[in-house]
Amino acid sequence: MPGRAGWQRSTRRRAIRLGKKLANAEPNLFTFLFYHDIQPANNAAKRAIKAIIRQGRCREQLKTAGGMMTFSVLMAYLLTWKQQDTSIRVGILAQIRT
């Protein structure tokens, strides 16, 4: 097969590259086994920034300064209520009453 040798070289290069990356990362890969206060995955960190990333994507679609300001204030309220375990309904009613 004429293309097989090229495919094997390409696969070998990728395997070598992966091996180098793993070798460089090795000291940090299993830190959670030695330190019990470190979680094995950074899912909490990902969840914490997911809302901010989503907000940035939505903000790019807003065209006016007033729309961006309204969206920013609304997102700030929603994130605050989420952190405080307050329902959106209760939060909105509290803001209307003040």
Phi and psi in degrees as a GROMACS rama.xvg file:
@    title "Ramachandran Plot"
@    xaxis  label "Phi"
@    yaxis  label "Psi"
@TYPE xy
-71.0025  -34.3986  PRO-2
-86.7595  -8.65337  GLY-3
-66.6961  -40.1208  ARG-4
-63.9321  -42.5323  ALA-5
-63.5417  -39.9502  GLY-6
-63.2446  -41.1355  TRP-7
-66.3039  -39.961  GLN-8
-63.5906  -43.0274  ARG-9
-63.1667  -44.1485  SER-10
-64.9052  -40.1253  THR-11
-64.0214  -41.6885  ARG-12
-61.8142  -42.8257  ARG-13
-64.5987  -38.8169  ARG-14
-66.1757  -40.1017  ALA-15
-65.6029  -42.5771  ILE-16
-61.5486  -43.8412  ARG-17
-62.84  -41.9199  LEU-18
-60.606  -40.8387  GLY-19
-65.9908  -41.8178  LYS-20
-63.0804  -42.501  LYS-21
-65.8919  -39.5716  LEU-22
-63.5107  -39.9477  ALA-23
-68.9623  -33.6002  ASN-24
-87.6078  -10.2768  ALA-25
-50.2221  -44.7344  GLU-26
-61.2443  -23.148  PRO-27
-104.468  -4.0393  ASN-28
-71.4275  -40.391  LEU-29
-118.573  33.9578  PHE-30
-57.9328  -36.213  THR-31
-63.3245  -19.026  PHE-32
-73.0416  -27.7076  LEU-33
-97.8151  -25.1315  PHE-34
-121.385  110.03  TYR-35
-73.2305  -15.0729  HIS-36
-86.3495  -1.81718  ASP-37
-99.3832  130.322  ILE-38
-79.2026  149.198  GLN-39
-69.3119  -18.6113  PRO-40
-131.947  156.328  ALA-41
-98.5498  36.0308  ASN-42
-60.8382  -36.9328  ASN-43
-63.2018  -40.8857  ALA-44
-65.709  -40.6191  ALA-45
-63.6164  -42.6091  LYS-46
-64.6953  -36.1461  ARG-47
-65.2958  -35.7163  ALA-48
-95.2192  -8.70079  ILE-49
-60.1737  -42.2418  LYS-50
-64.9365  -38.048  ALA-51
-66.9014  -41.2453  ILE-52
-64.4694  -44.1262  ILE-53
-60.8967  -41.0673  ARG-54
-62.2483  -42.0104  GLN-55
-62.9957  -40.0533  GLY-56
-64.8699  -41.5157  ARG-57
-68.608  -38.8085  CYS-58
-62.1419  -34.1186  ARG-59
-61.0931  -26.3136  GLU-60
-87.1338  -13.2861  GLN-61
-81.6237  135.716  LEU-62
-99.9586  -33.8759  LYS-63
-100.659  156.32  THR-64
-65.1692  -38.3137  ALA-65
-64.6215  -40.5961  GLY-66
-64.452  -39.8303  GLY-67
-65.783  -39.9751  MET-68
-65.2783  -44.5134  MET-69
-60.4083  -44.2039  THR-70
-64.5921  -42.1068  PHE-71
-62.7658  -44.5481  SER-72
-64.2101  -44.4412  VAL-73
-61.1132  -44.0779  LEU-74
-64.362  -39.1617  MET-75
-61.6079  -44.5957  ALA-76
-61.3601  -47.6686  TYR-77
-60.9911  -43.7253  LEU-78
-66.5119  -38.4123  LEU-79
-64.0166  -45.6172  THR-80
-64.0747  -36.4047  TRP-81
-65.0157  -43.9523  LYS-82
-65.3542  -31.5126  GLN-83
-89.9236  3.70763  GLN-84
54.8997  40.0508  ASP-85
-102.289  136.091  THR-86
-69.473  153.668  SER-87
-61.7745  -40.4658  ILE-88
-59.451  -49.3837  ARG-89
-62.8898  -40.5683  VAL-90
-63.7865  -44.611  GLY-91
-64.9483  -44.6013  ILE-92
-61.6745  -38.6124  LEU-93
-63.8745  -39.0042  ALA-94
-70.3268  -35.033  GLN-95
-68.202  -36.3345  ILE-96
-74.0986  -20.8628  ARG-97
